[in-house]
Amino acid sequence: MPVKVDCFTFAKVFEDRGNGEAVLNHLTQLYWKNPYTPESTTETAYKAGQMAVLDYIINQLNEAHSND
C-alpha cells in the first residue's frame, strides 16, 4: 500500500526547495501536453499515463494553495 503524502509535502518538494521548481518545469515541458498520437492508441495511452502523473502533482500543489 502506498504511503500517504499530503499536498503540503508536494509544495515543499516542488516549490520550497531550490531545484524542485526547475525539475517540475522540466517535467511539465516534456510530458504535460496533448497525449494524442493518431498513429498509435498504445502511444496515446503511454503519453496519457505520463501526463496523469503531472496532473496529480499539479493538483496536489493547487490543493496546497487553496488552503492558504
C-alpha positions, 0 to 999 in steps of 0.5 A: 500500500502506498504511503500517504503524502499530503499536498503540503509535502508536494509544495515543499518538494516542488516549490520550497526547495531550490531545484524542485521548481526547475525539475517540475518545469522540466517535467511539465515541458516534456510530458504535460501536453496533448497525449494524442498520437493518431498513429498509435492508441498504445502511444496515446495511452503511454503519453496519457499515463505520463501526463496523469502523473503531472496532473496529480502533482499539479493538483496536489500543489493547487490543493496546497494553495487553496488552503492558504 
